[in-house]
């Protein structure tokens, strides 16, 4: 068994695709409209779905806002150079909501960015991870 994807409901599919593809560097893997159900699914990721876990962005037609709730945490992405990644994200118009630095009570270097729907994305410096 393995995790295939995580699904996020998004209010503006074009803005979300721009964030995940243009800002975070993912690729649009596939997209399909479901007219009878009035929704669109778009799958994005860093590699094909056969070998990689991806994100499913679900756009329900006519829905322009969601309440995120307090149970959801974040998506985590490992990076080789967290400082460079944050600078590049800012250059591409992304929002860094926590600058890179050690996590509380630990030494792993993390940062947080936010997507257009205010979902948090944690960046983790891969060579700083504690066991």
C-alpha positions in Angstrom: 0.0 0.0 0.0 1.0 3.6 -0.5 -0.6 7.1 -0.3 -1.8 8.1 -3.8 -2.9 11.7 -3.3 -4.3 14.3 -0.9 -7.4 16.2 -2.0 -7.9 19.9 -1.4 -11.1 21.8 -2.3 -10.2 25.1 -4.0 -12.3 28.2 -4.6 -10.4 29.3 -7.8 -8.8 26.5 -9.8 -6.8 28.8 -12.0 -5.3 30.6 -9.0 -4.5 27.3 -7.3 -2.9 25.8 -10.4 -0.8 29.0 -10.8 0.4 28.6 -7.1 1.2 24.9 -7.2 2.6 24.9 -10.7 4.2 28.4 -11.2 5.2 29.2 -7.6 6.0 25.7 -6.2 7.1 24.1 -9.4 4.7 21.2 -9.6 3.4 20.0 -13.0 -0.3 19.7 -14.0 -0.6 15.9 -14.5 -4.2 15.7 -15.6 -7.4 17.7 -15.4 -11.0 16.7 -16.1 -14.4 18.4 -16.0 -17.4 16.5 -14.7 -20.4 18.5 -16.0 -23.0 16.2 -14.5 -21.5 16.6 -11.1 -20.5 20.2 -11.6 -16.9 19.9 -10.5 -13.4 19.7 -12.0 -10.5 17.6 -10.8 -6.9 18.7 -11.4 -3.9 16.5 -10.3 -0.6 18.2 -9.7 2.8 16.9 -8.4 6.5 16.6 -8.8 6.4 13.4 -10.7 3.9 11.0 -12.4 1.2 9.3 -10.3 2.6 5.9 -10.8 5.6 6.5 -8.6 4.7 9.7 -6.6 2.1 11.0 -4.2 0.2 14.0 -5.8 -2.3 16.6 -4.9 -5.9 16.5 -6.2 -7.3 20.0 -6.5 -11.1 19.8 -6.5 -13.1 22.8 -7.8 -16.8 22.6 -7.2 -18.4 24.8 -9.7 -20.0 28.0 -8.2 -18.3 27.6 -4.7 -16.1 30.6 -4.0 -15.1 30.0 -0.4 -14.5 27.2 2.1 -14.1 27.1 5.9 -10.8 25.3 6.5 -11.7 24.1 10.1 -9.2 23.5 12.9 -8.4 19.8 12.2 -6.4 20.3 9.0 -2.7 20.9 9.4 -0.6 21.3 6.3 1.1 19.7 3.3 4.9 19.2 3.7 7.5 19.5 0.9 11.1 18.6 1.4 13.6 21.0 -0.2 17.4 21.0 -0.5 17.8 24.8 0.0 15.0 26.3 2.1 16.4 29.8 2.0 16.7 29.7 -1.8 13.3 28.1 -2.1 11.6 30.8 0.0 13.3 33.6 -2.0 12.2 32.0 -5.3 8.6 31.6 -3.9 8.5 35.3 -3.1 9.9 36.2 -6.5 7.1 34.2 -8.1 4.5 36.0 -6.1 4.0 33.4 -3.3 3.4 34.3 0.4 5.9 33.1 2.9 4.1 33.2 6.2 7.0 31.9 8.4 10.5 32.6 7.3 13.0 29.7 7.4 14.4 28.8 10.8 14.6 25.9 13.4 11.3 24.5 14.5 10.3 25.1 18.1 11.9 22.6 20.4 14.0 21.1 17.6 16.7 21.7 15.1 14.8 20.9 11.8 14.8 24.0 9.6 11.3 24.8 8.4 9.3 27.5 6.7 5.6 28.0 5.8 3.9 29.3 2.7 0.3 29.8 2.0 -1.8 28.9 -1.1 -4.6 31.1 -2.5 -7.2 29.2 -0.3 -5.0 29.8 2.8 -3.9 26.2 3.1 -0.5 25.9 4.7 2.4 24.3 3.0 5.4 23.5 5.2 8.9 23.5 3.6 11.4 21.3 5.3 15.2 21.6 4.8 16.0 17.9 4.0 19.5 17.8 5.5 18.3 19.3 8.8 15.6 16.7 9.7 15.9 15.1 13.1 15.2 11.4 13.4 
